[in-house]
Amino acid sequence: MRAVKVKSLCGVLCLLGIISLAIAGPVYGQGVITHTPPGDYLPGEAIELEVLVEGVANPVRNVRILYRRQNGSNYRETAMESEFGYFRGVIPGQYAGNDGVEYLIVANLDDGSVLTYPEESPYENPVILDPESGVVSGESGRGPGSSGMKSVNPAEMIISPRPGSTVSADEVLIAVSLYTLGDVDSSTVRLTLDGVNITGETNVSSSLVSYRSTAVRSGQHGIRLSFKDTTGKGYQPLTWRFTVRDQEQSTQAELNVNGGMYIEASHHDIKNQVESINKFSGDVRGSYGWLDFRGDVYLTSKQDPGLQPRNRYSMQLRTPYMQMDIGDSYPGFSRLGLWNTRVRGVNARLLLDYVNLHFVYGSTRRAIPGVIEATDPQDAFVSEDIRRLTQYTFGRRILAIRPSFGGGEHFQLGFSFISSRDDTSSVSLKPDVSWGNVTPKDNLVLGSDLYLAFDRKNIEWESSAAVSWENNNIFGGPVSSGDTLDFGTDSKIPVADLPIDPSRLSSIFIFNQNVQPLLPVPSSVDTNMNLQVHPWTLGDYRSLAYQTKLKLNYFHNVLTLEYRKIGAAYNSYGNPYLRRDVGGLSISDRIRLLNNRLYLNLGYESLTEGLSRESQDRISFHNYTAGLSVYPGGNYPEIHYTFKNNQRRNGIDDFLVISDTLAGNTVDRDTVDNRVHNRTMSNTFTLSQDLSLMGMSHRANLTVVRSLKNDQLTRAGDYPAIGYSLNLFSVSVRTTYSSRFSTRFSVSLNNNETGTGTTRFQIASLGARYQMLDDKLILSGTGKFTRSRGTPEFTRAGFDSRIRYQFLEHHSLDADFQMGRTNLETDNYTNLIFRLRYSYDF
């Protein structure tokens, strides 16, 4: 056999493997998500993502991509499909606009644990992708997986439309010459327009690819053409943009409709718990003249009247001057008000450039009737039978209005009114039953936001501020003129002395003694029971929140500075995930070098949590991050490295000693250690390389993770040191034998050590994928073995398989089967999952 030289890969893998094993120590955690973000993307083109879930001892239940336009109001999500160990998913092209894309990845494991990418605060610090500028056709090393591909010359191949050109809607002809290559396998050609696969409508030969359409709408569009040679080796894909202008003469409006649907049935037998799940999902999208429309529906048999709804319905209507969503939507005003919260109702926007109006009305949660629980007759502390309603939830409605001025391209000033109230009539109560401990609430938020952009949006500044009222119990309604309000133990103000009768505002907000604070403005009561406000002491506004962010894009740097402060009493039901009672500064810089082949990410965050507490009880956070991504191209590996250093500390230096006095003597009864001072350092290194060996194409991935959390304090007694350490070493190799057959092999070592013990995992998997019948039939399967030594000890052997068959032109059938056998010291069980899905697209 002839020896083959491989550039540096084996040496690098071996060296790093030896180093990582040498430093390997006890590990905390159940694995990581290994992912290589693409360097940038083509606007309008779907973004394909691929991840590996490494070092997990428990099966992966599902993996999802959450994505949105950069600085968008809410995340949308799509499931990633498993293919012999990899998970692949697509961000649709309509969300890959010119303003950038943000996304994160979430993996749910079978034991209920969750992995995310990025690992730290993924919702607040998602992956950010920038759009490509200019033509990027066939550039070597652009994005993951491009190295090792055969090069092309776009100028010789692209016939029409020329990159960056503008054409009429009736002149859209996509034509690419393959003649100069000579060895293209026409069955591997794939053409997409704006992320939509149009290969089935394309004329393909070994020398020419052509597609003509009169249904392409005005605006900017993206094209992607990929293909392989007759040996199965891939060419660098061609990607470019063009613009369609409005037709000068009016034409009769045409109805354009496409969409898809799937029906899925699955059977789960997990730890002897049997469950059958049925799903239906469908969408219809299209246009008629100036009107764009879309309808989506998702139904599942897991819909339960005792839980919040799992089914989803939505209808979207879009015109140049109005947008309306009916059903489930995720409207966004600002992060301080209405943000990333599902609303079932109406979400409408009037867009008139200089004057706009955003209106939202619906429900953010539905009512759950609850159950009646009677008093235990054996309870000696209850003298009579009491029946209470428990496990109930009041339905919550929301009304939000945001008028704004300015088109939003360079300037917009908005004002927000957000009212969210529990409906006390949504849960019925029988006469002989009393309420449990859940009370109906009311929330009102008034805010303002400002956006400014200069120098072609290279300078962007956005700020927002809001004040909130929250009533934790609206039973009994608002106070009346004969009531008094307490401002402290001995400070009572008659309601009649207030300038406004609170009962007149009850349709907007119910004002009673349960509002805390009673006034959003800092106030006090003097000795004569006179109310005084102090509007200029900004630091005393407990129900005020504000933030400001400046973004600068110059010299290949995207520098972002942000400051925020959220009061302890501030709360918006439109964003229940908002972190409160916190303030601080964050700085990040994303640097692009060497023609976008090298990315450097730097970040620093300084936050203080517990602003309302005493100074020594506040916890300060100092977080440092640094990341490096290298796409060298050619036969050189792609490299990604991330370093994080997180520190937490409060101002408490001593133990709290609790003493008792017995017979005149002081005796220390207990000690409480409330000190916080720890540091977490983590390093993540990944290396990926494409290479040819023995006539086959390979892609190898190496992942090394090292994380260490140290308690900086000396602990004693019942307070053990807070800390863990983590090491993960993983190697995987995907081999392509031909355009139809490929395999993947991976091995990972994952050692865990916490205060409860040490566990070492060894995981190996082997998968294969085979395409036949002109790629209409795809067979794939993966075998996986896991051994755990420590706490607990077990072995698990599993097998996943999938059959995908595409019949006719728009129909496909998928069948998945998963089986895993787990052997514990005290128990053995087998998990089975079977899924059957029929899909249709048109």
C-alpha positions in Angstrom: 0.0 0.0 0.0 1.3 3.4 -1.0 2.1 5.8 1.9 0.1 9.0 2.0 1.2 12.2 3.6 -1.3 14.1 5.6 -0.5 17.7 6.6 0.0 18.0 10.3 -3.4 16.5 11.3 -2.2 13.3 12.9 0.7 15.0 14.7 -1.6 17.8 16.0 -4.3 15.3 17.2 -1.8 13.1 18.9 0.1 16.0 20.6 -3.1 17.6 21.8 -4.5 14.3 22.9 -1.3 13.6 25.0 -1.4 17.1 26.5 -5.1 16.9 27.3 -4.8 13.5 29.0 -1.8 14.7 30.9 -3.7 17.6 32.4 -7.0 15.6 32.7 -8.4 15.6 36.1 -11.8 15.1 37.6 -14.6 16.6 35.5 -18.0 18.1 36.3 -20.9 18.1 33.9 -22.6 15.8 31.4 -21.0 16.9 28.2 -20.8 19.8 25.8 -22.2 21.0 22.5 -19.4 21.2 19.9 -20.2 23.6 17.2 -18.3 25.6 14.6 -20.2 28.9 13.8 -20.0 29.9 10.1 -17.8 33.0 9.6 -20.6 34.9 7.8 -23.5 34.2 5.5 -25.2 35.4 2.3 -28.3 37.5 3.0 -31.4 35.7 1.9 -29.7 32.3 1.9 -30.5 29.7 4.4 -27.8 29.1 7.0 -27.0 25.5 7.6 -25.7 24.6 11.0 -24.1 21.3 12.3 -23.4 20.3 15.9 -22.1 17.4 17.9 -23.3 16.6 21.4 -20.2 15.3 23.0 -19.5 13.4 26.3 -23.1 12.8 27.3 -23.9 9.7 29.4 -27.7 10.1 28.8 -29.4 9.9 25.4 -30.2 13.2 23.7 -34.0 13.8 23.5 -33.9 16.7 21.1 -31.7 19.6 19.8 -33.1 23.0 18.8 -31.9 26.2 17.1 -33.3 29.4 18.5 -32.7 32.3 16.1 -33.7 35.8 15.3 -32.5 38.8 13.3 -29.8 40.7 15.2 -31.4 42.8 18.0 -34.7 41.2 17.1 -37.5 41.0 19.7 -38.0 37.3 19.9 -36.4 33.9 19.1 -38.0 31.5 16.7 -37.0 27.9 16.9 -36.4 24.9 14.6 -35.6 21.3 15.4 -32.3 19.8 14.3 -32.4 16.4 12.7 -30.1 13.6 13.9 -27.9 11.9 11.3 -25.6 9.2 12.6 -24.3 11.2 15.5 -24.5 14.7 14.0 -27.4 17.1 14.4 -28.2 19.4 11.4 -30.5 22.3 11.2 -31.3 25.3 9.0 -32.0 29.0 9.8 -34.5 30.0 7.1 -33.3 32.5 4.5 -36.0 35.0 5.3 -34.4 35.6 8.7 -30.9 35.9 7.2 -31.2 39.6 6.4 -28.7 42.4 6.0 -28.7 43.3 9.7 -27.1 40.1 11.0 -28.4 37.0 12.7 -28.3 35.8 16.3 -28.8 32.2 17.4 -28.2 29.7 20.2 -28.5 25.9 20.4 -30.3 24.0 23.1 -30.0 20.2 23.7 -32.4 18.4 26.0 -31.1 15.1 27.5 -33.2 12.2 28.5 -32.6 12.8 32.3 -34.0 16.3 32.1 -30.7 18.2 32.0 -30.0 20.8 29.4 -26.9 21.7 27.4 -26.6 25.0 25.5 -24.3 26.7 23.1 -23.0 29.2 24.1 -22.7 27.6 27.6 -22.9 30.9 29.6 -26.1 33.0 29.4 -26.9 31.9 25.9 -30.1 34.0 25.6 -28.2 37.2 26.6 -25.1 36.3 24.7 -26.0 34.4 21.5 -23.8 33.7 18.5 -23.8 36.7 16.2 -23.3 36.3 12.5 -22.6 39.2 10.1 -23.7 39.2 6.5 -21.2 38.9 3.8 -20.4 42.0 1.7 -20.0 41.7 -2.0 -19.5 38.5 -4.0 -18.2 35.5 -2.0 -18.5 32.9 -4.8 -16.1 30.1 -4.3 -13.7 31.8 -1.9 -11.5 29.2 -0.2 -11.7 28.9 3.5 -15.0 30.8 3.9 -16.9 29.1 6.7 -16.7 25.6 8.1 -16.1 22.7 5.8 -14.9 24.7 2.9 -11.2 23.7 3.2 -10.3 20.7 1.2 -12.9 21.4 -1.5 -12.0 21.8 -5.2 -11.7 25.4 -6.2 -13.8 27.2 -8.9 -13.6 30.4 -10.9 -17.0 32.2 -10.5 -16.2 34.8 -13.2 -16.0 32.0 -15.8 -19.0 30.1 -14.6 -21.8 32.6 -13.7 -23.7 33.6 -16.8 -26.8 35.2 -15.4 -27.7 37.2 -13.3 -24.3 38.7 -12.8 -23.3 39.2 -9.1 -24.6 42.5 -7.8 -26.7 43.2 -10.9 -30.3 44.5 -11.1 -32.8 42.8 -13.4 -36.5 43.1 -14.2 -38.9 40.6 -12.7 -39.6 39.2 -16.2 -35.9 38.7 -16.9 -34.9 36.4 -14.1 -32.7 33.7 -15.6 -30.3 31.8 -13.5 -27.6 30.3 -15.7 -24.3 28.7 -14.7 -21.8 27.0 -17.0 -20.1 23.8 -15.8 -18.3 23.3 -19.1 -14.9 24.4 -17.8 -15.0 21.8 -15.0 -15.7 18.8 -17.1 -16.2 16.2 -14.3 -19.4 17.4 -12.5 -21.8 14.7 -11.4 -25.2 16.3 -12.5 -27.1 14.2 -9.9 -25.3 16.1 -7.1 -26.3 19.6 -8.3 -28.4 21.5 -5.8 -29.7 25.1 -6.6 -31.4 27.2 -4.0 -33.0 30.7 -4.3 -33.4 32.6 -1.0 -32.9 29.3 0.8 -35.6 27.5 -1.1 -34.5 24.4 -3.0 -35.5 24.8 -6.6 -33.5 22.0 -8.1 -36.6 20.1 -9.1 -37.6 23.0 -11.4 -34.1 23.5 -12.8 -32.6 22.2 -16.1 -29.4 20.4 -15.2 -26.8 18.8 -17.4 -23.1 18.1 -17.1 -22.3 21.4 -18.7 -25.1 23.9 -17.8 -27.5 24.7 -15.0 -30.5 27.0 -15.9 -33.6 28.2 -14.2 -36.2 30.7 -15.5 -39.0 32.3 -13.5 -41.4 35.3 -13.7 -42.5 34.9 -10.1 -39.5 36.4 -8.4 -40.6 39.4 -6.4 -38.8 42.8 -6.3 -35.9 43.2 -3.8 -32.6 41.5 -3.1 -32.2 37.7 -3.5 -29.5 35.2 -2.9 -28.4 32.2 -5.0 -26.4 29.1 -3.9 -25.3 26.4 -6.3 -23.4 23.3 -4.9 -22.2 20.2 -6.8 -19.6 17.4 -6.7 -17.4 15.7 -9.2 -17.8 12.1 -10.4 -15.7 10.7 -7.5 -17.8 12.4 -4.8 -15.4 15.2 -4.0 -17.1 18.5 -3.4 -16.5 21.7 -5.3 -16.6 25.0 -3.4 -20.3 26.3 -3.7 -21.1 29.3 -5.8 -23.0 32.0 -3.8 -24.0 35.4 -5.0 -26.7 38.1 -4.8 -28.8 40.1 -7.3 -31.7 42.5 -7.2 -35.0 42.5 -8.9 -36.5 45.9 -9.6 -40.2 46.8 -9.8 -41.7 46.4 -13.3 -42.4 49.8 -14.8 -45.7 48.7 -16.2 -48.4 47.5 -13.9 -49.3 43.8 -14.2 -52.2 41.8 -13.0 -51.6 40.4 -9.5 -50.9 36.7 -9.3 -51.4 34.3 -6.5 -48.2 32.5 -5.4 -48.6 29.8 -2.8 -46.3 27.2 -1.3 -46.0 25.4 2.0 -45.7 22.0 3.6 -47.0 19.8 6.3 -46.1 16.6 8.3 -47.9 14.0 10.3 -45.9 12.2 13.0 -46.7 9.3 15.3 -44.2 8.1 17.9 -44.1 5.6 20.7 -41.9 6.0 23.8 -41.1 3.4 26.4 -38.7 5.2 28.8 -37.8 3.5 32.1 -41.0 1.5 31.8 -43.1 4.6 31.3 -45.1 4.2 28.1 -46.3 7.2 26.1 -47.6 7.7 22.6 -47.3 11.1 21.0 -49.0 12.3 17.8 -48.1 15.6 16.0 -49.3 17.6 13.1 -47.6 20.6 11.7 -48.3 22.6 8.6 -47.7 26.0 7.0 -49.0 27.9 4.0 -47.1 30.9 2.7 -47.5 33.0 -0.4 -48.3 36.4 -1.9 -51.0 38.1 -3.9 -49.9 41.4 -5.4 -48.7 43.6 -2.5 -50.0 41.2 0.1 -47.8 38.5 1.7 -49.4 35.9 3.9 -48.5 32.9 6.0 -50.4 30.5 8.2 -48.9 28.0 10.6 -50.4 25.3 12.8 -48.8 22.9 15.2 -50.9 20.3 17.1 -49.7 17.6 19.6 -51.4 15.0 21.6 -49.5 16.3 24.6 -52.0 19.2 24.8 -53.3 19.1 28.4 -56.1 21.3 29.8 -54.2 21.2 33.1 -51.1 22.8 31.6 -50.3 25.8 29.5 -51.1 25.3 25.8 -48.6 23.3 23.6 -50.6 23.7 20.4 -49.7 26.7 18.3 -51.7 28.6 15.7 -50.8 31.8 13.7 -51.8 33.7 10.6 -49.6 36.5 9.3 -50.5 39.3 6.9 -48.0 41.7 5.5 -48.4 44.8 3.3 -46.1 47.8 2.8 -48.0 49.7 5.4 -49.5 47.2 7.8 -48.5 43.9 9.5 -50.8 41.7 11.5 -50.4 38.5 13.3 -53.5 36.6 14.5 -53.0 33.7 16.9 -49.7 33.0 18.6 -47.0 35.6 18.1 -44.0 37.0 20.0 -44.2 40.8 19.8 -41.4 43.0 21.0 -41.3 46.6 22.2 -38.1 46.7 24.2 -36.2 44.4 26.5 -37.6 46.3 29.5 -41.2 45.9 28.5 -42.7 43.4 26.1 -40.0 41.0 24.9 -40.0 37.4 23.7 -43.3 36.5 25.4 -45.9 34.4 23.6 -49.2 36.3 23.2 -52.3 34.5 21.8 -54.4 37.2 20.2 -53.8 40.2 17.9 -50.4 41.7 17.1 -50.8 44.5 14.7 -48.4 47.2 13.3 -49.2 50.3 11.3 -46.1 51.5 9.4 -46.3 55.0 8.0 -42.6 55.8 8.2 -42.8 58.9 10.3 -45.7 57.8 12.5 -46.1 54.2 13.5 -48.3 52.3 15.9 -47.8 48.8 17.4 -50.9 47.3 19.1 -51.0 44.0 21.0 -54.0 42.4 22.7 -54.5 38.9 23.9 -53.5 36.4 26.6 -50.0 35.4 27.8 -51.4 32.4 29.7 -54.6 30.5 30.0 -56.6 29.7 33.1 -56.2 26.3 34.7 -59.2 25.3 36.9 -57.2 23.5 39.6 -58.4 20.8 42.1 -60.2 20.9 45.4 -58.3 19.6 48.4 -60.0 18.8 51.7 -58.4 19.1 55.1 -56.9 15.8 56.4 -59.3 14.6 59.1 -56.4 13.3 61.1 -54.9 16.8 61.4 -55.1 17.7 65.1 -54.5 21.4 64.4 -57.6 21.9 62.3 -61.0 21.9 64.2 -63.2 22.0 61.1 -63.3 20.7 57.6 -61.8 23.2 55.1 -61.8 22.8 51.4 -59.4 24.8 49.3 -58.8 25.2 45.7 -55.2 24.4 44.7 -53.1 24.0 41.6 -55.1 26.7 39.8 -53.8 29.5 37.5 -55.6 32.7 36.6 -55.8 33.5 33.0 -53.7 36.6 32.2 -54.5 39.1 29.5 -52.2 41.8 28.1 -52.9 45.1 26.4 -49.8 46.9 24.9 -49.6 50.0 22.8 -46.5 51.6 21.3 -46.7 54.7 19.2 -43.4 55.6 17.6 -42.0 58.4 15.4 -39.4 57.8 12.7 -39.0 54.9 10.3 -36.4 53.1 12.3 -33.7 53.0 9.7 -31.8 55.9 11.3 -34.2 57.3 14.0 -37.1 56.2 16.0 -38.6 57.4 19.3 -41.2 55.1 20.9 -43.5 55.2 23.9 -44.8 52.0 25.5 -48.0 51.3 27.5 -48.2 47.7 28.7 -51.0 46.5 31.0 -51.1 42.9 32.1 -53.7 41.7 34.5 -55.0 38.3 35.9 -58.7 37.6 35.2 -60.3 36.7 38.5 -63.4 35.4 36.7 -61.3 32.9 34.7 -61.3 30.4 37.6 -64.6 29.5 39.2 -64.9 28.9 43.0 -67.7 26.8 44.6 -69.5 28.3 47.6 -68.1 25.9 50.1 -64.5 26.2 48.8 -61.9 28.8 49.7 -59.1 30.2 47.7 -55.6 28.7 48.0 -52.4 30.8 48.3 -52.4 32.0 44.7 -53.6 35.6 44.3 -54.4 37.5 41.1 -52.0 40.1 40.1 -51.8 43.3 38.1 -48.9 45.0 36.3 -48.5 48.3 34.5 -45.4 49.4 32.6 -44.8 52.9 31.1 -41.6 53.2 29.0 -39.8 55.0 26.3 -37.1 53.9 23.8 -34.8 55.8 21.4 -32.8 54.5 18.4 -30.3 56.5 16.5 -28.0 55.4 13.6 -25.3 57.4 11.8 -22.8 56.9 9.0 -24.6 54.1 7.2 -25.4 52.4 10.5 -21.8 52.1 11.5 -22.8 53.9 14.6 -25.9 52.7 16.4 -27.2 53.9 19.7 -30.3 52.6 21.5 -31.6 53.4 24.9 -34.8 52.6 26.8 -36.2 53.4 30.2 -39.4 52.2 32.0 -41.2 52.4 35.3 -43.6 49.7 36.6 -46.3 49.2 39.1 -47.1 45.7 40.4 -50.1 44.7 42.5 -49.6 41.2 44.1 -53.3 40.8 45.1 -56.2 42.6 43.3 -58.9 40.7 45.3 -61.2 43.4 46.7 -60.5 45.9 43.9 -59.1 49.4 44.3 -59.1 51.6 47.4 -62.0 54.0 47.9 -62.0 57.6 49.2 -62.6 56.5 52.8 -59.5 54.2 53.0 -56.0 55.0 54.0 -52.7 53.9 52.6 -49.7 52.9 54.8 -46.4 54.5 54.1 -44.5 52.8 56.9 -45.6 51.6 60.4 -47.0 54.9 61.6 -47.5 56.8 58.4 -51.0 56.7 56.9 -52.3 58.9 54.2 -56.1 59.2 53.6 -57.0 58.3 50.0 -59.2 61.4 49.9 -56.0 63.6 50.2 -54.5 62.1 47.0 -54.8 64.3 43.9 -56.4 61.5 41.9 -59.1 59.0 43.0 -57.5 55.5 42.4 -60.9 54.0 41.6 -61.1 56.1 38.5 -58.0 54.4 37.1 -59.1 50.8 37.9 -59.6 50.0 34.2 -55.9 50.6 33.7 -54.4 49.5 37.1 -56.0 48.4 40.4 -54.4 50.5 43.1 -54.7 49.3 46.7 -52.5 48.5 49.7 -50.9 45.5 47.9 -49.0 47.7 45.5 -45.3 47.8 46.3 -44.0 50.4 46.2 -47.1 52.5 46.4 -45.4 55.2 44.3 -42.8 54.5 41.7 -41.2 57.9 42.5 -39.1 58.0 45.7 -41.3 59.5 48.4 -41.7 60.0 52.2 -44.2 61.2 54.7 -43.4 64.0 57.1 -44.5 64.4 60.8 -47.7 66.2 59.6 -48.7 63.3 57.4 -47.9 65.2 54.2 -46.6 63.1 51.3 -43.4 64.4 49.7 -41.8 63.1 46.5 -38.1 63.2 45.6 -37.9 62.8 41.9 -34.3 63.9 41.5 -32.7 61.1 43.6 -32.3 58.7 40.7 -30.7 56.0 42.7 -33.7 55.6 44.9 -36.2 54.6 42.1 -36.8 51.0 43.1 -39.3 50.4 40.2 -37.2 52.1 37.5 -35.2 50.3 34.8 -33.0 51.7 32.1 -30.4 50.6 29.7 -28.3 52.1 26.9 -26.1 50.4 24.2 -23.7 51.9 21.8 -22.4 49.9 18.8 -19.5 51.0 16.6 -18.5 49.2 13.4 -15.2 50.4 12.1 -11.9 49.0 10.9 -13.3 45.4 10.9 -14.2 45.9 14.6 -17.8 45.6 16.0 -17.4 47.3 19.4 -20.5 47.2 21.7 -20.8 49.0 25.1 -23.9 48.5 27.2 -24.9 49.7 30.7 -28.1 48.7 32.4 -29.7 49.0 35.8 -32.9 47.2 36.8 -34.5 48.2 40.1 -35.5 45.6 42.7 -39.2 46.4 42.5 -39.3 46.7 38.7 -41.2 44.0 37.0 -42.8 43.5 33.6 -45.0 40.6 32.9 -44.3 41.1 29.3 -40.7 39.9 29.9 -40.8 37.5 32.9 -37.2 36.5 32.3 -35.7 39.9 32.9 -33.0 39.8 35.6 -33.9 42.3 38.3 -32.1 44.1 41.1 -28.9 44.2 39.1 -26.8 46.9 37.3 -23.5 47.1 35.5 -21.5 47.6 32.4 -20.5 45.2 29.6 -18.1 45.6 26.7 -17.6 43.3 23.8 -15.5 43.5 20.6 -15.7 41.3 17.5 -12.7 41.7 15.3 -12.4 40.4 11.7 -8.9 40.0 10.3 -7.2 38.5 7.2 -10.1 38.8 4.9 -12.5 37.3 7.4 -10.4 34.2 7.9 -9.7 35.1 11.6 -12.2 36.2 14.1 -11.3 37.5 17.6 -14.0 38.0 20.2 -13.2 39.9 23.5 -15.6 40.6 26.3 -15.8 42.1 29.8 -18.8 42.3 32.1 -19.0 43.9 35.5 -22.4 43.5 37.3 -23.6 44.0 40.8 -26.5 41.8 42.0 -28.6 42.9 45.0 -28.6 46.7 44.6 -31.4 46.9 47.1 -29.4 45.0 49.8 -26.8 46.3 52.2 -23.5 46.9 50.5 -21.8 43.9 52.1 -24.6 41.6 50.9 -24.3 42.6 47.3 -22.6 40.2 44.9 -20.3 41.5 42.3 -19.6 39.7 39.0 -16.6 40.2 36.9 -16.6 38.1 33.7 -13.8 38.0 31.1 -14.1 36.2 27.8 -11.8 35.7 24.8 -12.4 33.7 21.7 -10.4 33.0 18.6 -11.7 31.4 15.3 -9.4 30.7 12.4 -10.6 29.7 8.9 -7.2 29.4 7.0 -8.5 27.5 4.0 -6.5 25.2 1.9 -5.4 22.0 3.6 -5.1 23.6 7.0 -7.3 23.0 10.0 -10.0 25.3 11.3 -9.3 26.3 14.9 -11.6 27.6 17.6 -10.6 28.5 21.2 -12.6 30.1 24.0 -11.4 31.3 27.4 -13.7 32.4 30.2 -12.9 33.7 33.7 -15.9 34.4 35.9 -15.5 35.8 39.5 -18.2 36.2 42.1 -17.8 38.0 45.5 -19.7 39.7 48.2 -18.5 42.0 51.0 -18.9 39.5 53.8 -15.6 38.6 55.4 -16.6 36.8 58.6 -18.9 34.0 59.8 -22.2 34.9 61.4 -22.2 33.4 64.9 -25.5 32.7 66.5 -25.3 32.7 70.3 -27.6 31.9 73.2 -27.4 33.0 76.8 -27.8 30.1 79.3 -27.5 30.7 83.1 -25.8 34.0 82.4 -23.2 32.4 80.0 -23.0 33.1 76.3 -22.9 29.9 74.2 -22.3 29.8 70.5 -25.1 27.7 69.2 -24.4 27.8 65.4 -22.5 29.6 62.6 -23.7 30.7 59.2 -21.3 31.2 56.4 -22.8 33.7 53.9 -19.5 34.5 52.3 -19.2 34.4 48.5 -15.9 34.4 46.8 -15.3 32.0 43.9 -13.8 31.9 40.5 -14.6 29.7 37.4 -12.1 29.4 34.6 -12.9 27.4 31.4 -11.0 26.7 28.2 -12.6 25.1 25.1 -10.5 24.1 22.1 -11.8 22.6 18.9 -9.9 21.7 15.8 -11.5 20.5 12.5 -9.8 19.5 9.3 -10.7 18.0 5.9 -8.2 15.7 4.3 -7.9 13.0 1.6 -6.5 9.6 2.6 -6.5 6.4 0.6 -8.8 7.9 -2.0 -11.5 8.9 0.6 -12.5 12.2 2.1 -12.3 12.6 5.8 -13.3 15.3 8.3 -11.7 15.0 11.8 -12.8 17.0 14.9 -10.9 17.3 18.1 -12.5 18.8 21.2 -10.7 19.5 24.5 -12.6 21.2 27.4 -11.1 22.2 30.7 -13.1 24.0 33.4 -12.3 24.6 37.0 -14.3 26.3 39.7 -12.4 27.2 42.9 -13.7 28.5 46.2 -11.3 31.3 47.3 -12.4 30.9 50.9 -11.4 28.5 53.7 -14.6 26.6 54.7 -15.2 24.8 58.0 -17.8 22.7 59.7 -20.9 21.9 57.7 -19.9 24.2 54.8 -17.8 22.3 52.3 -15.8 24.1 49.6 -17.7 25.2 46.6 -16.1 23.9 43.4 -15.6 21.4 40.7 -13.3 20.7 37.8 -14.0 19.5 34.3 -12.0 17.8 31.6 -13.5 16.5 28.3 -11.5 15.0 25.5 -13.3 13.9 22.3 -12.2 12.9 18.8 -14.5 12.1 15.9 -13.8 11.3 12.2 -16.3 11.4 9.4 -15.3 9.5 6.3 -16.9 9.8 2.9 -16.3 6.8 0.7 -18.4 8.0 -2.2 -21.2 10.5 -2.8 -23.6 8.0 -1.4 -21.8 6.3 1.6 -20.2 7.8 4.7 -19.4 6.8 8.2 -18.6 8.5 11.5 -16.6 7.3 14.5 -16.1 9.1 17.8 -14.6 8.5 21.2 -14.9 10.8 24.2 -13.6 10.7 27.8 -15.5 12.7 30.3 -14.6 12.6 34.0 -16.8 14.3 36.7 -15.8 15.3 40.2 -18.0 17.3 42.6 -18.5 17.4 46.3 -20.6 14.2 46.1 -18.0 12.0 44.3 -16.2 11.2 41.1 -17.5 9.7 37.9 -15.7 8.8 34.7 -17.5 8.3 31.4 -16.1 6.5 28.4 -18.2 6.8 25.3 -17.7 5.4 21.8 -20.0 5.5 18.8 -20.0 4.3 15.2 -22.5 5.5 12.6 -23.1 5.1 8.9 -25.2 6.7 6.2 -26.0 5.3 2.7 -28.0 6.9 -0.1 -29.6 4.9 -3.0 -32.2 5.1 -5.7 -30.9 8.5 -6.9 -30.7 9.7 -3.3 -34.4 9.2 -2.8 -33.8 6.5 -0.2 -31.4 7.3 2.7 -30.4 4.7 5.4 -28.5 5.8 8.5 -27.7 4.2 11.8 -25.5 4.7 14.9 -24.4 2.4 17.6 -23.2 3.9 20.9 -21.7 2.4 24.1 -21.3 4.2 27.4 -19.5 3.1 30.5 -19.6 5.0 33.8 -17.3 4.3 36.7 -17.9 6.1 40.0 -21.2 7.5 41.2 -23.2 6.0 39.7 -21.8 3.0 37.9 -23.6 1.7 34.8 -23.2 0.6 31.2 -25.4 1.5 28.4 -25.6 0.2 24.8 -27.8 1.8 22.3 -28.7 1.8 18.6 -30.4 4.5 16.5 -31.6 4.0 13.0 -33.5 6.0 10.4 -35.0 5.3 7.0 -36.0 8.3 4.8 -37.7 7.7 1.5 -38.8 10.4 -0.9 -41.4 9.2 -3.3 -43.2 11.0 -6.1 -42.0 14.6 -6.2 -43.1 16.3 -2.9 -43.7 13.4 -0.6 -41.3 11.8 1.9 -41.6 9.2 4.7 -39.3 8.9 7.7 -39.0 6.0 10.1 -36.8 6.3 13.2 -36.0 3.5 15.8 -34.0 4.0 18.9 -33.2 1.3 21.5 -31.0 1.6 24.6 -30.2 -1.0 27.3 -28.9 0.3 30.7 -27.4 -1.9 33.3 -27.1 -0.4 36.8 -25.9 -2.1 40.0 -29.4 -2.4 41.3 -31.6 -2.2 38.2 -31.7 -2.9 34.4 -34.1 -1.4 31.9 -34.5 -0.9 28.1 -35.6 2.3 26.4 -37.5 2.2 23.1 -38.5 5.0 20.8 -40.2 4.5 17.4 -41.3 7.4 15.2 -43.0 7.5 11.8 -43.4 10.8 9.9 -45.0 11.6 6.6 -44.1 14.9 5.0 -45.5 16.8 2.0 -44.3 20.1 0.5 -45.7 22.1 -2.4 
